[in-house]
Amino acid sequence: MYTKDHDHAVEDICYKIAHMEQILKTIKANFPKHFEMFLRSRESDKSKEYIDELLDRFMVNDSGKHLVFDAKIAFVELMRMAENDFESDRKSYIELFDDESLEEYDEDRQLFKSKALAIDSPIIRKTLQNVNAPALDKFRHDFWKSNANELLTKVKTLAEFAKNYSEHIYDPAHYDEIVLYQDFHFDELDSEKYTVRGVIGGGIRSAFLYKNYPEIFPYRSRLSLWHYGFWSTNKLSGVTWIPNF
């Protein structure tokens, strides 16, 4: 969801059916191995104390007896954790897209930038606060230099697109059957109409959409795309850029 002239533009080959089929085939072959590792990891990015807590939950019964690893129990627990994590900050994104709130910010667009985005929007707030990541310095600079009027206009336009898509384009009965990218009708999102250079690009835009309409819009952050590269063992023939941090 990057615009075509972005430094990290999605390359043309990524829209080719043969390329998609190649990557999907590789992911399907690798997925079982990585999924089992995921289940056994108990969220290995967490602290040791947290992992130990999950270990006890999965591998020790009430009497303290160690059990054989149960993938089903691990899966259910990890999915519950993922759902809780998703819902933990979703309200903030829903409020960001609220029609009445957006209209009210017309009276004070600078407040929209300094509060609704810089404080109330989790993805932007965390990025601005992460001063230990020099790679994010440019984003912080671009954000504070950006025009508040443009920010509000682009977010309002994005909210309108999402609402119209959900009401008039999205067909839940056949959505999972779509094969071709163009049949999703997401192309419009890759335009300047929904972009604020250096601030609202593919990652943040998709986060706003995903948190409001998770059944429709995928989260297409750099990290999400990196996962596909990892699952496909980075054998992305023809692709020169793989997202990373």
GROMACS elastic network, one bead per residue, 0.5 to 0.9 nm:
[ bonds ]
;  ai    aj funct       b0    kb
    1     4     6  0.89389   500
    1     9     6  0.82428   500
    1    10     6  0.73589   500
    1   186     6  0.85261   500
    1   187     6  0.83614   500
    1   189     6  0.69057   500
    1   190     6  0.55326   500
    1   201     6  0.74748   500
    1   203     6  0.74027   500
    1   205     6  0.82123   500
    1   206     6  0.76828   500
    1   220     6  0.71960   500
    1   221     6  0.88929   500
    2     5     6  0.81695   500
    2     6     6  0.62989   500
    2     7     6  0.87681   500
    2     8     6  0.69603   500
    2     9     6  0.54181   500
    2    10     6  0.63176   500
    2   189     6  0.86483   500
    2   190     6  0.58887   500
    2   191     6  0.84789   500
    2   195     6  0.89646   500
    2   201     6  0.62086   500
    2   203     6  0.80860   500
    3     6     6  0.53890   500
    3     7     6  0.89152   500
    3     8     6  0.85015   500
    3     9     6  0.61240   500
    3    10     6  0.78646   500
    3   189     6  0.83952   500
    3   191     6  0.59462   500
    3   192     6  0.74099   500
    3   195     6  0.80315   500
    3   201     6  0.77227   500
    3   202     6  0.76991   500
    4     7     6  0.85057   500
    4     8     6  0.84006   500
    4     9     6  0.51417   500
    4    10     6  0.69675   500
    4    11     6  0.84315   500
    4   190     6  0.73676   500
    4   191     6  0.82257   500
    5     8     6  0.80826   500
    5     9     6  0.62119   500
    6    10     6  0.85842   500
    6   197     6  0.87300   500
    6   201     6  0.89520   500
    8    11     6  0.85393   500
    8   241     6  0.73946   500
    8   243     6  0.84825   500
    9    12     6  0.89588   500
    9   241     6  0.88976   500
   10    13     6  0.84435   500
   10    14     6  0.68461   500
   10    15     6  0.86105   500
   10   241     6  0.85635   500
   11    14     6  0.56905   500
   11    15     6  0.77657   500
   11   238     6  0.87624   500
   11   239     6  0.69494   500
   11   240     6  0.83937   500
   11   241     6  0.83688   500
   12    15     6  0.56908   500
   12    16     6  0.72745   500
   13    16     6  0.52313   500
   13    17     6  0.86873   500
   13    18     6  0.89384   500
   13    19     6  0.66703   500
   13    20     6  0.87502   500
   13   237     6  0.89616   500
   13   238     6  0.67785   500
   13   239     6  0.72505   500
   14    17     6  0.81826   500
   14    19     6  0.64940   500
   14    20     6  0.68254   500
   14   238     6  0.86753   500
   14   239     6  0.77071   500
   15    18     6  0.89142   500
   15    19     6  0.75770   500
   15    20     6  0.73348   500
   15   180     6  0.86317   500
   15   181     6  0.70518   500
   15   182     6  0.89159   500
   16    19     6  0.53294   500
   16    20     6  0.63309   500
   16    21     6  0.87473   500
   17    20     6  0.50495   500
   17    21     6  0.61193   500
   17    22     6  0.85768   500
   17   179     6  0.87743   500
   17   180     6  0.74595   500
   17   181     6  0.88561   500
   18    21     6  0.51424   500
   18    22     6  0.61985   500
   18    23     6  0.87620   500
   19    22     6  0.50616   500
   19    23     6  0.63023   500
   19    24     6  0.85760   500
   19   236     6  0.83223   500
   19   237     6  0.79158   500
   19   238     6  0.87126   500
   20    23     6  0.52257   500
   20    24     6  0.60249   500
   20    25     6  0.85036   500
   21    24     6  0.50422   500
   21    25     6  0.60011   500
   21    26     6  0.85923   500
   22    25     6  0.52650   500
   22    26     6  0.63871   500
   22    27     6  0.87367   500
   22   236     6  0.85937   500
   22   237     6  0.89467   500
   23    26     6  0.51558   500
   23    27     6  0.61103   500
   23    28     6  0.85750   500
   23   228     6  0.83940   500
   23   229     6  0.88072   500
   23   232     6  0.62808   500
   23   235     6  0.81419   500
   23   236     6  0.70375   500
   23   237     6  0.89649   500
   24    27     6  0.50577   500
   24    28     6  0.60563   500
   24    29     6  0.85896   500
   24   232     6  0.80160   500
   25    28     6  0.52238   500
   25    29     6  0.63571   500
   25    30     6  0.88242   500
   25   232     6  0.85994   500
   26    29     6  0.51468   500
   26    30     6  0.62704   500
   26    31     6  0.84267   500
   26   231     6  0.76441   500
   26   232     6  0.53096   500
   26   233     6  0.80909   500
   26   235     6  0.86382   500
   27    30     6  0.50963   500
   27    31     6  0.55782   500
   27   228     6  0.75241   500
   27   229     6  0.89524   500
   27   230     6  0.88835   500
   27   231     6  0.53546   500
   27   233     6  0.83525   500
   28    31     6  0.52582   500
   28    32     6  0.75280   500
   28   231     6  0.85867   500
   28   232     6  0.86104   500
   29    32     6  0.71371   500
   29    33     6  0.83858   500
   29   231     6  0.89811   500
   29   232     6  0.85920   500
   30    33     6  0.57733   500
   30    34     6  0.65517   500
   30    35     6  0.86902   500
   30   231     6  0.61332   500
   30   232     6  0.69348   500
   30   233     6  0.82110   500
   31    34     6  0.52064   500
   31    35     6  0.57891   500
   31    36     6  0.84763   500
   31   231     6  0.65556   500
   31   232     6  0.86826   500
   32    35     6  0.50369   500
   32    36     6  0.61401   500
   32    37     6  0.86046   500
   33    36     6  0.53562   500
   33    37     6  0.63884   500
   33    38     6  0.87315   500
   34    38     6  0.60960   500
   34    39     6  0.86664   500
   34   231     6  0.75310   500
   35    39     6  0.62424   500
   35    40     6  0.86363   500
   36    39     6  0.50760   500
   36    40     6  0.62058   500
   36    41     6  0.84791   500
   36    71     6  0.79434   500
   37    40     6  0.51315   500
   37    41     6  0.59415   500
   38    41     6  0.50506   500
   38    42     6  0.68471   500
   38    43     6  0.70460   500
   38    44     6  0.80852   500
   39    42     6  0.59609   500
   39    43     6  0.79261   500
   39    71     6  0.64863   500
   39    72     6  0.89308   500
   39    74     6  0.59003   500
   39    75     6  0.62684   500
   39    78     6  0.76971   500
   40    43     6  0.83231   500
   40    44     6  0.87267   500
   40    69     6  0.81437   500
   40    71     6  0.78170   500
   40    74     6  0.76647   500
   41    45     6  0.85889   500
   41    51     6  0.80433   500
   42    45     6  0.87020   500
   42    46     6  0.84383   500
   42    50     6  0.87851   500
   42    51     6  0.61253   500
   42    52     6  0.89580   500
   42    54     6  0.62885   500
   42    55     6  0.72806   500
   42    58     6  0.88604   500
   42    74     6  0.74517   500
   42    78     6  0.72879   500
   43    46     6  0.59036   500
   43    50     6  0.87089   500
   43    51     6  0.70859   500
   43    54     6  0.87380   500
   43    78     6  0.77687   500
   44    47     6  0.76688   500
   44    48     6  0.82742   500
   44    51     6  0.68154   500
   45    48     6  0.89742   500
   45    51     6  0.88463   500
   46    49     6  0.81865   500
   46    50     6  0.61294   500
   46    51     6  0.65244   500
   47    50     6  0.51736   500
   47    51     6  0.63024   500
   47    52     6  0.86622   500
   48    51     6  0.50253   500
   48    52     6  0.60792   500
   48    53     6  0.85356   500
   49    52     6  0.50907   500
   49    53     6  0.62120   500
   49    54     6  0.87676   500
   50    53     6  0.50258   500
   50    54     6  0.63712   500
   50    55     6  0.85767   500
   51    54     6  0.50875   500
   51    55     6  0.60158   500
   51    56     6  0.86431   500
   52    56     6  0.62264   500
   52    57     6  0.85531   500
   53    56     6  0.52921   500
   53    57     6  0.63224   500
   53    58     6  0.88021   500
   54    58     6  0.60639   500
   54    59     6  0.82446   500
   54    74     6  0.88963   500
   55    58     6  0.52131   500
   55    59     6  0.55877   500
   55    60     6  0.74366   500
   56    59     6  0.52990   500
   56    61     6  0.77255   500
   56    64     6  0.84789   500
   56    66     6  0.83279   500
   57    60     6  0.60890   500
   57    61     6  0.74290   500
   57    74     6  0.89672   500
   58    61     6  0.79681   500
   58    67     6  0.78602   500
   58    68     6  0.88587   500
   58    69     6  0.69341   500
   58    70     6  0.71047   500
   58    71     6  0.89293   500
   58    73     6  0.68694   500
   58    74     6  0.64002   500
   58    77     6  0.87410   500
   59    65     6  0.81374   500
   59    66     6  0.54021   500
   59    68     6  0.65382   500
   59    69     6  0.60121   500
   59    70     6  0.78021   500
   60    63     6  0.77393   500
   60    64     6  0.54126   500
   60    65     6  0.52925   500
   60    67     6  0.55773   500
   60    68     6  0.88217   500
   61    64     6  0.53192   500
   61    65     6  0.54585   500
   61    66     6  0.65827   500
   61    67     6  0.69649   500
   62    65     6  0.73925   500
   63    66     6  0.89905   500
   67    70     6  0.81053   500
   69    73     6  0.85901   500
   69    74     6  0.82393   500
   70    73     6  0.54841   500
   70    74     6  0.63353   500
   70    75     6  0.86919   500
   71    75     6  0.59416   500
   71    76     6  0.85664   500
   72    75     6  0.50756   500
   72    76     6  0.62049   500
   72    77     6  0.85651   500
   73    76     6  0.52682   500
   73    77     6  0.61553   500
   73    78     6  0.85697   500
   74    77     6  0.51822   500
   74    78     6  0.60283   500
   74    79     6  0.84869   500
   75    78     6  0.51866   500
   75    79     6  0.60275   500
   75    80     6  0.84850   500
   76    79     6  0.52062   500
   76    80     6  0.61556   500
   76    81     6  0.86423   500
   77    80     6  0.50683   500
   77    81     6  0.62029   500
   77    82     6  0.86218   500
   78    82     6  0.60899   500
   78    83     6  0.85684   500
   79    83     6  0.61045   500
   79    84     6  0.85622   500
   80    83     6  0.51104   500
   80    84     6  0.61972   500
   80    85     6  0.85563   500
   81    84     6  0.51213   500
   81    85     6  0.61056   500
   81    86     6  0.85897   500
   82    85     6  0.50218   500
   82    86     6  0.61160   500
   82    87     6  0.86223   500
   83    86     6  0.50531   500
   83    87     6  0.61569   500
   83    88     6  0.84793   500
   84    87     6  0.51541   500
   84    88     6  0.59105   500
   85    88     6  0.51577   500
   85    89     6  0.76434   500
   86    89     6  0.67317   500
   86    90     6  0.65058   500
   86   211     6  0.78225   500
   87    90     6  0.50012   500
   87    91     6  0.74538   500
   87   211     6  0.85350   500
   88    91     6  0.76825   500
   89    92     6  0.57679   500
   89    93     6  0.73308   500
   89   121     6  0.87980   500
   89   122     6  0.70644   500
   89   211     6  0.86151   500
   90    93     6  0.53586   500
   90    94     6  0.63992   500
   90    95     6  0.87503   500
   90   211     6  0.56871   500
   90   212     6  0.73288   500
   91    94     6  0.50653   500
   91    95     6  0.61430   500
   91    96     6  0.85537   500
   91   211     6  0.84866   500
   91   212     6  0.86407   500
   92    95     6  0.51973   500
   92    96     6  0.62311   500
   92    97     6  0.89726   500
   92   116     6  0.88180   500
   92   120     6  0.62252   500
   92   121     6  0.62375   500
   92   122     6  0.74356   500
   93    97     6  0.65571   500
   93    98     6  0.88003   500
   93   120     6  0.82405   500
   93   121     6  0.65229   500
   93   122     6  0.80691   500
   93   207     6  0.86253   500
   93   208     6  0.61748   500
   93   209     6  0.85373   500
   93   211     6  0.61695   500
   93   212     6  0.64278   500
   94    97     6  0.53332   500
   94    98     6  0.63500   500
   94   208     6  0.83959   500
   94   211     6  0.72713   500
   94   212     6  0.55677   500
   95    99     6  0.86693   500
   95   101     6  0.73174   500
   95   102     6  0.89601   500
   95   116     6  0.89299   500
   96    99     6  0.85573   500
   96   101     6  0.73317   500
   96   102     6  0.73335   500
   96   116     6  0.67662   500
   96   117     6  0.81663   500
   96   120     6  0.81018   500
   96   121     6  0.74835   500
   96   155     6  0.84519   500
   96   159     6  0.86959   500
   96   208     6  0.83712   500
   97   100     6  0.88552   500
   97   101     6  0.77372   500
   97   102     6  0.70249   500
   97   155     6  0.76967   500
   97   156     6  0.72947   500
   97   158     6  0.85242   500
   97   159     6  0.54930   500
   97   160     6  0.85598   500
   97   208     6  0.82709   500
   97   212     6  0.78786   500
   98   101     6  0.53935   500
   98   102     6  0.62183   500
   98   103     6  0.87122   500
   98   159     6  0.81417   500
   99   102     6  0.52378   500
   99   103     6  0.62293   500
   99   104     6  0.86915   500
   99   156     6  0.81190   500
   99   159     6  0.82447   500
   99   160     6  0.87916   500
  100   103     6  0.51204   500
  100   104     6  0.62014   500
  100   105     6  0.87690   500
  101   104     6  0.50802   500
  101   105     6  0.63868   500
  102   105     6  0.52295   500
  102   106     6  0.69239   500
  102   112     6  0.83124   500
  102   152     6  0.76365   500
  102   155     6  0.85741   500
  102   156     6  0.67242   500
  103   106     6  0.53855   500
  103   107     6  0.78803   500
  103   156     6  0.87484   500
  104   107     6  0.59162   500
  104   108     6  0.76485   500
  104   109     6  0.89797   500
  105   108     6  0.50480   500
  105   109     6  0.53799   500
  105   110     6  0.83132   500
  105   111     6  0.71099   500
  105   112     6  0.58477   500
  105   152     6  0.78560   500
  106   109     6  0.56263   500
  106   112     6  0.85057   500
  106   149     6  0.85448   500
  106   152     6  0.79796   500
  107   111     6  0.89696   500
  108   111     6  0.54395   500
  108   112     6  0.67960   500
  109   113     6  0.65687   500
  109   114     6  0.88171   500
  109   148     6  0.55962   500
  109   149     6  0.58653   500
  109   151     6  0.84153   500
  109   152     6  0.66555   500
  110   113     6  0.51475   500
  110   114     6  0.61944   500
  110   115     6  0.83610   500
  110   147     6  0.85413   500
  110   148     6  0.53353   500
  110   149     6  0.75760   500
  110   152     6  0.89868   500
  111   114     6  0.50609   500
  111   115     6  0.55198   500
  111   116     6  0.71370   500
  111   117     6  0.88907   500
  111   148     6  0.83321   500
  112   115     6  0.54645   500
  112   117     6  0.63852   500
  112   118     6  0.84040   500
  112   148     6  0.72617   500
  112   149     6  0.89924   500
  112   151     6  0.83127   500
  112   152     6  0.68740   500
  113   116     6  0.59945   500
  113   117     6  0.51975   500
  113   118     6  0.61924   500
  113   119     6  0.87532   500
  113   143     6  0.88694   500
  113   144     6  0.87399   500
  113   146     6  0.89837   500
  113   147     6  0.85821   500
  113   148     6  0.56265   500
  113   149     6  0.86824   500
  113   151     6  0.70754   500
  113   152     6  0.75477   500
  114   117     6  0.62180   500
  114   118     6  0.50630   500
  114   119     6  0.68142   500
  114   144     6  0.88351   500
  114   148     6  0.86845   500
  115   118     6  0.53331   500
  115   120     6  0.60258   500
  115   121     6  0.83011   500
  116   119     6  0.59772   500
  116   121     6  0.61328   500
  117   120     6  0.56909   500
  117   122     6  0.81758   500
  117   123     6  0.88126   500
  117   124     6  0.63747   500
  117   125     6  0.71730   500
  118   121     6  0.63157   500
  118   122     6  0.82833   500
  118   124     6  0.58956   500
  118   125     6  0.50588   500
  118   126     6  0.87925   500
  118   128     6  0.73767   500
  118   143     6  0.87985   500
  119   122     6  0.72329   500
  119   124     6  0.76301   500
  119   125     6  0.52610   500
  119   126     6  0.87752   500
  120   124     6  0.83769   500
  120   125     6  0.70432   500
  121   124     6  0.55793   500
  121   125     6  0.58920   500
  121   126     6  0.85201   500
  121   208     6  0.88882   500
  122   125     6  0.50538   500
  122   126     6  0.59296   500
  122   127     6  0.83905   500
  123   126     6  0.54634   500
  123   127     6  0.62745   500
  123   128     6  0.87622   500
  123   204     6  0.71423   500
  123   207     6  0.77045   500
  123   208     6  0.88718   500
  124   127     6  0.50844   500
  124   128     6  0.61251   500
  124   129     6  0.85477   500
  124   199     6  0.89516   500
  124   204     6  0.78251   500
  125   128     6  0.52122   500
  125   129     6  0.61258   500
  125   130     6  0.85902   500
  126   129     6  0.50848   500
  126   130     6  0.59852   500
  127   130     6  0.52680   500
  127   131     6  0.80752   500
  127   133     6  0.88571   500
  127   136     6  0.69496   500
  127   139     6  0.79727   500
  127   140     6  0.76139   500
  128   131     6  0.70568   500
  128   136     6  0.78377   500
  128   137     6  0.84371   500
  128   139     6  0.78311   500
  128   140     6  0.56922   500
  128   143     6  0.85979   500
  129   132     6  0.85347   500
  129   140     6  0.89212   500
  130   133     6  0.59326   500
  130   134     6  0.86987   500
  130   136     6  0.76373   500
  131   134     6  0.68460   500
  131   136     6  0.76366   500
  131   137     6  0.75312   500
  132   135     6  0.89137   500
  132   136     6  0.87033   500
  133   136     6  0.56897   500
  133   137     6  0.73169   500
  134   137     6  0.52205   500
  134   138     6  0.82024   500
  135   138     6  0.69934   500
  135   139     6  0.82683   500
  135   245     6  0.82548   500
  136   139     6  0.52422   500
  136   140     6  0.64234   500
  136   141     6  0.87418   500
  137   140     6  0.51409   500
  137   141     6  0.61719   500
  137   142     6  0.85733   500
  138   141     6  0.50389   500
  138   142     6  0.60055   500
  138   143     6  0.84003   500
  138   198     6  0.77325   500
  139   142     6  0.50754   500
  139   143     6  0.59065   500
  139   144     6  0.86220   500
  139   198     6  0.60648   500
  139   199     6  0.62695   500
  140   143     6  0.51284   500
  140   144     6  0.63000   500
  140   145     6  0.85260   500
  140   199     6  0.84259   500
  141   144     6  0.55496   500
  141   145     6  0.61910   500
  141   146     6  0.85647   500
  141   198     6  0.89136   500
  142   145     6  0.50876   500
  142   146     6  0.58726   500
  142   197     6  0.79682   500
  142   198     6  0.57163   500
  142   199     6  0.63114   500
  143   146     6  0.51438   500
  143   147     6  0.84822   500
  143   198     6  0.72853   500
  143   199     6  0.56053   500
  143   200     6  0.89147   500
  144   147     6  0.83226   500
  146   149     6  0.88802   500
  146   150     6  0.77991   500
  146   151     6  0.75241   500
  146   196     6  0.79647   500
  146   197     6  0.85163   500
  146   198     6  0.86735   500
  146   199     6  0.77246   500
  147   150     6  0.53355   500
  147   151     6  0.63289   500
  147   152     6  0.88903   500
  147   196     6  0.89500   500
  148   151     6  0.50390   500
  148   152     6  0.62719   500
  148   153     6  0.85540   500
  149   152     6  0.54113   500
  149   153     6  0.61714   500
  149   154     6  0.86678   500
  150   153     6  0.50781   500
  150   154     6  0.60627   500
  150   155     6  0.85492   500
  150   196     6  0.73433   500
  151   154     6  0.53251   500
  151   155     6  0.62053   500
  151   156     6  0.85712   500
  151   195     6  0.87709   500
  151   196     6  0.68351   500
  151   199     6  0.87435   500
  151   200     6  0.81435   500
  152   155     6  0.52221   500
  152   156     6  0.60379   500
  152   157     6  0.84874   500
  153   156     6  0.52006   500
  153   157     6  0.61209   500
  153   158     6  0.86079   500
  153   194     6  0.87764   500
  154   157     6  0.50211   500
  154   158     6  0.60896   500
  154   159     6  0.85850   500
  154   192     6  0.89846   500
  154   193     6  0.67233   500
  154   194     6  0.52211   500
  154   195     6  0.66812   500
  154   196     6  0.73353   500
  154   200     6  0.84981   500
  155   159     6  0.61040   500
  155   160     6  0.85599   500
  155   194     6  0.72948   500
  155   195     6  0.89203   500
  155   200     6  0.87891   500
  155   205     6  0.86879   500
  156   159     6  0.50852   500
  156   160     6  0.61899   500
  156   161     6  0.86340   500
  157   160     6  0.50964   500
  157   161     6  0.62095   500
  157   162     6  0.87078   500
  157   193     6  0.75760   500
  157   194     6  0.67504   500
  158   161     6  0.50449   500
  158   162     6  0.62262   500
  158   163     6  0.86496   500
  158   189     6  0.82150   500
  158   193     6  0.84223   500
  158   194     6  0.60162   500
  158   205     6  0.80170   500
  158   208     6  0.87378   500
  158   209     6  0.81897   500
  159   162     6  0.51574   500
  159   163     6  0.61899   500
  159   164     6  0.85987   500
  159   208     6  0.86493   500
  159   209     6  0.79833   500
  160   163     6  0.51743   500
  160   164     6  0.60831   500
  160   165     6  0.84344   500
  161   164     6  0.52179   500
  161   165     6  0.59732   500
  161   166     6  0.85640   500
  161   189     6  0.86581   500
  162   165     6  0.50629   500
  162   166     6  0.61134   500
  162   167     6  0.85995   500
  162   209     6  0.68749   500
  162   212     6  0.85465   500
  162   213     6  0.79205   500
  162   217     6  0.89459   500
  163   166     6  0.52485   500
  163   167     6  0.62192   500
  163   168     6  0.85031   500
  164   167     6  0.52048   500
  164   168     6  0.57524   500
  164   169     6  0.73120   500
  164   170     6  0.89781   500
  165   168     6  0.54452   500
  165   170     6  0.58841   500
  165   185     6  0.89716   500
  165   216     6  0.89715   500
  166   169     6  0.60983   500
  166   170     6  0.50688   500
  166   171     6  0.82303   500
  166   213     6  0.79719   500
  166   216     6  0.75991   500
  167   170     6  0.66011   500
  167   171     6  0.88358   500
  168   171     6  0.82177   500
  169   184     6  0.87144   500
  169   185     6  0.84364   500
  170   173     6  0.89965   500
  170   174     6  0.87595   500
  170   175     6  0.70348   500
  170   184     6  0.85521   500
  170   216     6  0.73479   500
  171   174     6  0.57423   500
  171   175     6  0.55973   500
  172   175     6  0.51530   500
  172   176     6  0.76281   500
  172   215     6  0.86014   500
  172   216     6  0.85944   500
  173   176     6  0.77623   500
  173   177     6  0.86642   500
  174   177     6  0.53412   500
  174   178     6  0.71175   500
  175   178     6  0.57328   500
  175   184     6  0.83706   500
  175   216     6  0.83472   500
  176   179     6  0.83240   500
  178   181     6  0.78716   500
  178   183     6  0.66416   500
  178   184     6  0.72361   500
  179   182     6  0.88451   500
  179   183     6  0.74999   500
  179   184     6  0.87469   500
  180   183     6  0.54703   500
  180   184     6  0.74287   500
  181   184     6  0.56726   500
  181   185     6  0.75027   500
  181   186     6  0.78257   500
  181   187     6  0.85751   500
  182   185     6  0.53865   500
  182   186     6  0.70325   500
  182   187     6  0.69554   500
  183   186     6  0.81306   500
  184   187     6  0.81347   500
  185   188     6  0.71503   500
  185   189     6  0.88047   500
  186   189     6  0.56639   500
  186   190     6  0.76352   500
  187   190     6  0.56710   500
  187   191     6  0.77932   500
  188   191     6  0.57788   500
  188   193     6  0.81877   500
  188   194     6  0.84593   500
  189   192     6  0.82213   500
  189   193     6  0.75964   500
  189   194     6  0.61755   500
  189   195     6  0.83315   500
  189   202     6  0.85155   500
  189   205     6  0.86401   500
  190   193     6  0.81983   500
  190   194     6  0.73660   500
  190   195     6  0.78710   500
  190   201     6  0.87032   500
  190   202     6  0.77514   500
  191   194     6  0.60569   500
  191   195     6  0.66848   500
  192   196     6  0.73591   500
  192   197     6  0.85274   500
  193   196     6  0.85635   500
  194   200     6  0.77131   500
  194   201     6  0.80323   500
  194   205     6  0.79459   500
  195   198     6  0.86209   500
  195   199     6  0.78354   500
  195   200     6  0.53363   500
  195   201     6  0.56005   500
  195   202     6  0.81863   500
  195   205     6  0.81195   500
  196   199     6  0.54056   500
  196   201     6  0.66663   500
  197   200     6  0.64793   500
  197   201     6  0.69393   500
  198   201     6  0.68867   500
  199   204     6  0.80050   500
  200   203     6  0.77300   500
  200   204     6  0.57260   500
  200   205     6  0.60514   500
  201   204     6  0.58342   500
  201   205     6  0.58023   500
  201   206     6  0.83669   500
  202   205     6  0.51983   500
  202   206     6  0.59477   500
  202   207     6  0.85454   500
  202   220     6  0.69980   500
  202   221     6  0.70272   500
  202   222     6  0.88101   500
  203   206     6  0.52981   500
  203   207     6  0.62409   500
  203   208     6  0.88444   500
  203   219     6  0.74852   500
  203   220     6  0.57401   500
  203   222     6  0.67163   500
  204   208     6  0.63116   500
  204   209     6  0.87115   500
  204   220     6  0.86649   500
  204   221     6  0.74217   500
  205   208     6  0.53205   500
  205   209     6  0.64278   500
  205   210     6  0.86419   500
  205   219     6  0.89245   500
  205   220     6  0.87381   500
  206   209     6  0.50362   500
  206   210     6  0.58088   500
  206   211     6  0.84075   500
  206   217     6  0.71372   500
  206   218     6  0.68643   500
  206   219     6  0.52873   500
  206   220     6  0.57774   500
  206   221     6  0.71915   500
  207   210     6  0.51103   500
  207   211     6  0.60265   500
  207   212     6  0.85390   500
  207   217     6  0.88639   500
  207   218     6  0.82761   500
  207   219     6  0.56893   500
  207   220     6  0.74997   500
  207   221     6  0.75888   500
  208   211     6  0.55686   500
  208   212     6  0.64740   500
  208   213     6  0.86698   500
  208   219     6  0.87994   500
  209   212     6  0.53025   500
  209   213     6  0.58472   500
  209   214     6  0.74181   500
  209   216     6  0.84125   500
  209   217     6  0.60228   500
  209   218     6  0.79648   500
  209   219     6  0.79108   500
  210   213     6  0.51368   500
  210   215     6  0.78373   500
  210   216     6  0.73658   500
  210   217     6  0.50451   500
  210   218     6  0.57272   500
  210   219     6  0.55982   500
  210   220     6  0.88477   500
  211   214     6  0.57589   500
  211   217     6  0.85903   500
  211   219     6  0.84391   500
  212   215     6  0.89788   500
  212   217     6  0.86869   500
  213   216     6  0.55083   500
  213   217     6  0.61198   500
  213   218     6  0.88102   500
  214   217     6  0.56346   500
  214   218     6  0.67394   500
  214   219     6  0.82671   500
  215   218     6  0.79876   500
  217   220     6  0.87864   500
  219   224     6  0.70145   500
  220   223     6  0.79644   500
  220   224     6  0.57343   500
  220   225     6  0.64549   500
  221   224     6  0.50876   500
  221   225     6  0.63435   500
  221   226     6  0.85342   500
  221   243     6  0.87682   500
  222   225     6  0.51581   500
  222   226     6  0.60373   500
  222   227     6  0.87071   500
  222   242     6  0.85080   500
  222   243     6  0.50913   500
  222   244     6  0.65152   500
  222   245     6  0.80101   500
  223   227     6  0.63162   500
  223   228     6  0.89571   500
  223   243     6  0.67166   500
  223   244     6  0.66322   500
  223   245     6  0.76532   500
  224   227     6  0.52177   500
  224   228     6  0.69436   500
  224   243     6  0.86069   500
  225   228     6  0.52517   500
  225   229     6  0.65934   500
  225   230     6  0.87856   500
  225   242     6  0.77090   500
  225   243     6  0.63271   500
  225   244     6  0.86649   500
  226   230     6  0.61536   500
  226   231     6  0.86339   500
  226   234     6  0.88184   500
  226   242     6  0.64257   500
  226   243     6  0.51692   500
  226   244     6  0.61960   500
  227   231     6  0.60730   500
  227   232     6  0.84615   500
  227   243     6  0.89684   500
  228   231     6  0.50870   500
  228   232     6  0.60656   500
  228   233     6  0.84407   500
  228   234     6  0.80283   500
  229   232     6  0.51927   500
  229   233     6  0.60853   500
  229   235     6  0.74342   500
  229   236     6  0.71239   500
  229   242     6  0.68556   500
  229   243     6  0.82443   500
  230   234     6  0.56499   500
  230   235     6  0.89078   500
  231   234     6  0.74039   500
  232   235     6  0.60505   500
  232   236     6  0.73367   500
  233   236     6  0.81358   500
  234   237     6  0.85416   500
  234   242     6  0.79675   500
  235   239     6  0.87679   500
  236   239     6  0.55337   500
  236   240     6  0.82152   500
  236   242     6  0.86064   500
  237   240     6  0.83444   500
  239   242     6  0.74064   500
